[in-house]
């Protein structure tokens, strides 16, 4: 059985709560074990916790969930680019799948809410990577 770690950003709740629910449903449907669910303040804060989960022997892959909506500045672009790059580096450094279930940039709150299924997609991608033998 594949064991997952899930990191969920609290910023932009209830969107991320729906993403978490979708991720847990996807894990349950795939008969995966959820070893840990960790909550962080925002998407930018997720890489540290994703790295800590990826270091654990009882975690085969990590799915990271969050929603970054647009505002009056380019802040959403800065957050999503930096976070995506850092999560990719965690995956490479730890030789474990770390999947990106963070929506944005350039989305309104309504658009983010319409994409809560990305929580399930992040879990599905993590499971696919582990099950195809790509992961160590």
LINZI-V835529 format. One line per field, one symbol per residue. ss: DSSP state (@ for helix, = for strand, . for the rest). burial: b if it has 24 or more other C-alpha atoms within 12 Angstrom, else e. A space follows every 10 residues. Layout:
BEGIN
ss->???
burial->???
END
This chain:
BEGIN
ss->..=======. ....@@@@@@ @@@@@@@@@. ..======== ..@@@@@@@@ @@@@@..... =========. ....@@@@@@ @@@@@@@@@@ @@@@..==== =======.@@ @@@....@@@ @@@@@@@@@@ @.....
burial->ebbbbbbbbb bbbebbbbbb bbbbebbeee ebbbbbbbbb ebbbbbbbbb bbbbbeeebb bbbbbbbbbb eeeeebbebb eebbebbbeb beebbbbbbb bbbbbbeebe ebbebbbbbb bbbbbbbbbb eeeebe
END
